[in-house]
Every structure is written in C-alpha cells, then in structure tokens.
Amino acid sequence: MIDAAFRPKKSLGQNFLVDENIARKIIHHVAATPDDTIVEIGPGFGVLTKYLIPVSKRVIAVEIDRKLARHLAGQFGHPQNFILIQGDFLKKELAEFSGGEKVRVLGNIPYHITSPVIFKVFAARHLVTDMILMIQKEVARRIVAQPGSKDYGILSVFSQLHSSPKILFSVSKNVFKPKPDVDSAVVRWDFSRPLAAVVSSYEILDSVVHATFQQRRKMLRKSLQQIIEVADHLDQIDFDLKKRPEELSPGEFVKLSNEIARLWKKPT
C-alpha cells in the first residue's frame, strides 16, 4: 500500500503499481521457487516483494530511494531470506548478488533507465536465469520486433542474440500512481539457451550495430564508413553490404562483425 504522505520523485521516474491483480499476475509469471534467488530492482512499497519473500530462497531488493528503503525495512523486518540494499542498481554488479549461483532479475523500472538496465544484465547474462521487467509498451514492441519491421533495431538485435524475449502481457497506465503518459508491458528475457552465435568481439559488434542503425535506411557499405578502422577494408568483407541494417537477423550481425574483427587484426 502506498503511503499517502509520500511524494514520488520525477527525477527517479517513480510510478508505483497500485493494482493487486496486476501484481499477482506478474508473480504468477515469475513462478518463484524455493531454489530461486531474485534480484528485485526498485521494489518501491513492496507490492511484488511481499509475494516473493515467502516462496523464494532469497530476495535481494535494490532500492535507490532512501525513504522507500526505510519503509521496506520497517514493512518486512529481517527475514533470513530478505536482503535490502539502498543504492543504485546501475552502480552495482550482479556478481555481488549471485554468490556463485544464478539469479533472476525482476522489476517495475523507471522508463528512462530501461536500456541501461537491460544492457547491464546482458553483460552479466552468464549469471542470470531470466529477467522480467515492466517497461514502456513501445519499447517492449521493439525488443521482440523481427527483421524488416519498423520497430526492429538495436534493442531487438541484442535482446534476441542474448536471450529468447517475450511480451507476457500489456498493462494499462491507469494501474499506476502517479499515472504515466503511456501504457506498459511485462517482458521476459529467457537466458537459458546458448547465444545465437559465437561473437569474436563484443566491442566490434556493438560498434557495428550502433553505427548501422544510426543510418538505418542506408546500405551497410555507407554506414560502416563511420567506423574508421573498417572504412579502408570494406571490399575485403565477405558480406552483402548492399543490405540495410533492418534486414539483418541478429546472427547476421554477428557474422558481419566477426568478418570485421578478422580484418581489424590485420596489420595496416
């Protein structure tokens, strides 16, 4: 239950879920077990936390707001399987929480940190079983978009390379307080399968995906000229550079970046 005296901070993008039916629906999809360690990002007033503690091996709640952290400490006390960390999730390392075991990530996160949170978890995917986030519906569509569609982009490529993403259900803006301007969706990233392709260099893959989608309507040959180390070697790349980035599958982006990585190592 939200404290009526609490004033949400716009700077933190605080929109609190107030519908218990939606909370229970999320918990149903989480399906936590006594073997699960769950890292909850931004638990707020504990609308999800209260369902997780009784059924999970361990719940690690990371809350940036000091007042909310104090509220959570008072609400839940000190059960053995509940760890409350007052701090910024983006400044923490998942390895701090795992204890050598894989964790599950859950959160109703502020819209403005969606991409940073997602990419932070991707960087530590070997420590994560799955991630379930409530995010802006428009962003959710991008995550599951297929090549050739207008929503296909950087988030699509990396989400589908690292995991099997799925939109679980949509959420009306009317179930939050204060009410945001847009609707949300709950998305799950399943990290249980191996990577879609073997990546030679994540640094180069990141450069290629970002450089090409910055000019998504242009052919790869044109957009890759932004990468100075590659510009003089385009004719040596074994790939159809007449394609546009929105036509490439995640696996094809890896193939292209691996080709560039091979050339990058050549002496000039």
C-alpha positions as CSV (number, residue, x, y, z in Angstrom):
1,M,0.0,0.0,0.0
2,I,1.4,3.4,-1.0
3,D,1.9,5.9,1.8
4,A,-0.4,8.8,1.1
5,A,2.2,11.2,2.5
6,F,5.0,10.0,0.2
7,R,5.7,12.3,-2.8
8,P,7.0,10.5,-5.8
9,K,10.2,11.9,-7.3
10,K,10.0,12.8,-11.0
11,S,13.8,12.7,-11.1
12,L,13.7,9.0,-10.3
13,G,10.8,8.3,-12.7
14,Q,8.7,6.9,-9.8
15,N,5.3,5.4,-10.9
16,F,4.0,2.9,-8.4
17,L,1.9,-0.1,-9.3
18,V,-1.3,0.0,-7.2
19,D,-3.4,-2.8,-8.8
20,E,-3.0,-6.0,-6.8
21,N,-4.5,-8.0,-9.7
22,I,-1.6,-7.0,-11.9
23,A,0.9,-7.6,-9.1
24,R,-0.4,-11.2,-8.7
25,K,-0.4,-11.7,-12.5
26,I,3.3,-10.7,-12.6
27,I,4.0,-13.1,-9.6
28,H,2.2,-15.9,-11.5
29,H,4.5,-15.5,-14.4
30,V,7.6,-15.3,-12.2
31,A,6.6,-18.6,-10.6
32,A,9.3,-18.3,-7.9
33,T,10.5,-21.4,-6.2
34,P,12.5,-22.2,-3.1
35,D,15.6,-22.6,-5.3
36,D,15.4,-19.0,-6.7
37,T,17.5,-16.0,-5.8
38,I,15.6,-13.0,-7.1
39,V,17.1,-9.5,-7.5
40,E,14.3,-7.0,-7.5
41,I,15.1,-3.6,-9.0
42,G,13.1,-0.7,-7.4
43,P,10.7,-2.6,-5.1
44,G,9.1,0.7,-4.1
45,F,6.4,-0.1,-1.5
46,G,6.9,-3.8,-1.8
47,V,3.8,-4.6,-3.9
48,L,5.7,-7.6,-5.5
49,T,8.2,-8.2,-2.7
50,K,5.6,-9.3,-0.3
51,Y,4.7,-12.2,-2.6
52,L,8.3,-13.2,-3.3
53,I,9.7,-13.5,0.2
54,P,7.5,-16.4,1.3
55,V,8.3,-18.6,-1.7
56,S,11.9,-17.7,-2.7
57,K,15.2,-18.9,-1.5
58,R,16.4,-15.3,-1.3
59,V,15.1,-11.9,-2.3
60,I,17.6,-9.1,-2.8
61,A,15.8,-5.8,-3.1
62,V,17.7,-2.8,-4.5
63,E,16.0,0.5,-3.9
64,I,17.6,3.8,-4.7
65,D,15.2,6.0,-2.7
66,R,16.3,6.3,1.0
67,K,12.8,6.9,2.3
68,L,11.4,3.9,0.4
69,A,14.3,1.7,1.7
70,R,13.4,2.7,5.3
71,H,9.8,1.9,4.6
72,L,10.7,-1.5,3.2
73,A,12.9,-2.3,6.2
74,G,10.0,-1.4,8.5
75,Q,7.5,-3.4,6.5
76,F,9.4,-6.6,6.1
77,G,11.7,-6.6,9.1
78,H,14.6,-9.0,8.9
79,P,13.5,-12.4,7.5
80,Q,16.6,-14.5,6.8
81,N,15.9,-14.7,3.0
82,F,15.4,-10.9,2.5
83,I,18.3,-8.6,1.8
84,L,17.6,-4.9,1.3
85,I,20.2,-2.7,-0.4
86,Q,19.8,1.0,-0.6
87,G,21.5,2.1,-3.7
88,D,21.5,2.4,-7.5
89,F,21.2,-0.9,-9.3
90,L,23.1,0.5,-12.2
91,K,26.1,1.1,-9.9
92,K,26.0,-2.4,-8.6
93,E,27.5,-5.6,-10.1
94,L,25.3,-8.7,-10.4
95,A,28.3,-10.8,-9.3
96,E,27.8,-9.1,-5.8
97,F,24.4,-10.8,-5.5
98,S,25.0,-14.2,-7.1
99,G,27.2,-15.8,-4.6
100,G,28.3,-18.2,-7.3
101,E,24.7,-19.1,-8.2
102,K,22.5,-17.8,-11.0
103,V,19.9,-15.1,-10.1
104,R,16.6,-14.0,-11.6
105,V,16.0,-10.3,-12.2
106,L,12.7,-8.6,-11.7
107,G,11.5,-5.1,-11.6
108,N,8.9,-2.4,-12.4
109,I,11.6,0.1,-13.5
110,P,11.5,3.8,-14.5
111,Y,11.2,4.2,-18.2
112,H,14.4,6.4,-18.5
113,I,16.7,3.6,-17.3
114,T,15.2,0.8,-19.3
115,S,18.1,0.4,-21.8
116,P,20.9,0.8,-19.2
117,V,19.3,-1.9,-17.0
118,I,18.8,-4.3,-20.0
119,F,22.3,-3.9,-21.3
120,K,23.8,-4.2,-17.8
121,V,22.1,-7.6,-17.4
122,F,23.1,-8.7,-20.9
123,A,26.7,-8.0,-19.9
124,A,26.3,-10.5,-17.0
125,R,24.0,-12.9,-18.7
126,H,26.1,-15.9,-17.5
127,L,24.9,-15.1,-14.0
128,V,21.2,-14.7,-14.9
129,T,18.5,-17.3,-15.5
130,D,15.9,-14.8,-16.7
131,M,14.7,-11.2,-16.4
132,I,11.2,-10.0,-16.1
133,L,10.6,-6.2,-16.4
134,M,7.7,-3.9,-16.6
135,I,8.6,-1.4,-19.3
136,Q,7.1,1.1,-21.7
137,K,4.9,-0.8,-24.2
138,E,6.5,0.8,-27.2
139,V,9.9,-0.3,-26.1
140,A,8.6,-3.8,-25.5
141,R,7.5,-4.0,-29.1
142,R,11.0,-3.1,-30.2
143,I,12.5,-5.9,-28.2
144,V,10.5,-8.6,-29.9
145,A,10.4,-7.0,-33.3
146,Q,11.6,-9.1,-36.3
147,P,13.9,-8.0,-39.1
148,G,12.2,-5.9,-41.7
149,S,9.7,-4.3,-39.4
150,K,9.8,-0.6,-38.4
151,D,10.3,-1.4,-34.7
152,Y,13.4,-3.6,-35.4
153,G,16.5,-2.0,-34.0
154,I,19.4,-2.1,-31.6
155,L,17.3,-3.5,-28.6
156,S,15.8,-6.1,-30.9
157,V,19.2,-7.4,-32.1
158,F,20.8,-7.6,-28.7
159,S,17.7,-9.0,-26.9
160,Q,17.3,-11.8,-29.5
161,L,21.0,-12.5,-29.6
162,H,21.4,-12.9,-25.8
163,S,18.0,-14.4,-25.0
164,S,14.5,-15.5,-26.0
165,P,12.4,-12.4,-25.3
166,K,8.7,-12.5,-25.0
167,I,6.0,-10.0,-24.1
168,L,3.9,-11.6,-21.3
169,F,1.1,-9.1,-21.2
170,S,0.2,-5.4,-21.6
171,V,-0.5,-3.1,-18.6
172,S,-2.7,0.0,-18.7
173,K,-1.3,3.3,-17.4
174,N,-4.3,3.5,-15.1
175,V,-2.9,1.0,-12.7
176,F,-0.1,3.3,-11.6
177,K,0.2,6.2,-9.2
178,P,1.1,8.7,-10.4
179,K,-0.3,7.7,-13.8
180,P,2.3,7.7,-16.6
181,D,1.6,9.1,-20.0
182,V,1.9,5.7,-21.8
183,D,0.9,2.1,-21.3
184,S,3.4,-0.6,-20.2
185,A,4.1,-4.2,-20.9
186,V,5.7,-7.0,-18.9
187,V,8.6,-8.7,-20.8
188,R,10.6,-11.8,-20.1
189,W,14.1,-12.4,-21.3
190,D,15.0,-16.1,-21.1
191,F,18.7,-16.7,-20.9
192,S,18.6,-20.5,-20.7
193,R,19.7,-21.1,-24.3
194,P,23.2,-20.6,-25.6
195,L,24.0,-17.4,-27.5
196,A,22.5,-17.3,-31.0
197,A,26.0,-17.1,-32.5
198,V,29.7,-17.0,-31.4
199,V,30.9,-13.4,-31.1
200,S,34.5,-12.7,-31.9
201,S,34.5,-9.2,-30.4
202,Y,31.6,-7.6,-28.4
203,E,33.2,-4.2,-28.8
204,I,33.1,-4.5,-32.6
205,L,29.6,-6.0,-32.6
206,D,28.4,-3.1,-30.5
207,S,30.1,-0.6,-32.9
208,V,28.6,-2.2,-36.0
209,V,25.1,-2.4,-34.7
210,H,25.0,1.2,-33.4
211,A,26.8,2.6,-36.5
212,T,24.5,1.0,-38.9
213,F,21.2,1.7,-37.1
214,Q,22.1,5.3,-36.8
215,Q,21.6,5.3,-40.6
216,R,19.0,2.5,-40.8
217,R,17.8,3.5,-44.3
218,K,21.3,3.4,-45.8
219,M,23.1,0.4,-47.1
220,L,25.7,-1.2,-44.8
221,R,28.6,-0.1,-47.1
222,K,27.7,3.6,-46.4
223,S,27.1,3.4,-42.7
224,L,30.2,1.2,-42.0
225,Q,32.3,4.0,-43.3
226,Q,31.8,5.7,-39.9
227,I,34.0,3.1,-38.3
228,I,37.4,4.5,-39.3
229,E,39.2,1.2,-38.8
230,V,36.9,-0.5,-41.3
231,A,36.4,2.2,-43.9
232,D,39.5,1.2,-46.0
233,H,38.8,-2.6,-45.9
234,L,35.1,-2.7,-47.0
235,D,36.0,-4.6,-50.2
236,Q,37.6,-7.4,-48.2
237,I,34.4,-8.1,-46.1
238,D,32.7,-11.3,-47.1
239,F,29.2,-10.0,-46.7
240,D,26.5,-8.4,-48.8
241,L,27.0,-4.7,-48.0
242,K,24.1,-3.6,-50.2
243,K,21.7,-4.7,-47.4
244,R,20.3,-2.3,-44.9
245,P,20.6,-3.0,-41.1
246,E,16.9,-3.6,-40.6
247,E,17.2,-6.6,-43.0
248,L,19.8,-8.4,-40.9
249,S,19.0,-11.0,-38.3
250,P,21.0,-11.0,-35.0
251,G,23.0,-13.9,-36.3
252,E,23.8,-12.0,-39.5
253,F,25.0,-9.0,-37.4
254,V,27.4,-11.4,-35.6
255,K,28.6,-12.8,-38.9
256,L,29.3,-9.3,-40.2
257,S,31.0,-8.1,-37.0
258,N,33.2,-11.3,-37.0
259,E,34.3,-10.5,-40.5
260,I,35.2,-7.0,-39.4
261,A,37.0,-8.4,-36.4
262,R,39.1,-10.6,-38.7
263,L,40.2,-7.6,-40.8
264,W,40.7,-5.4,-37.7
265,K,43.5,-7.7,-36.6
266,K,45.3,-7.3,-39.9
267,P,48.4,-5.0,-40.0
268,T,47.7,-1.9,-41.9
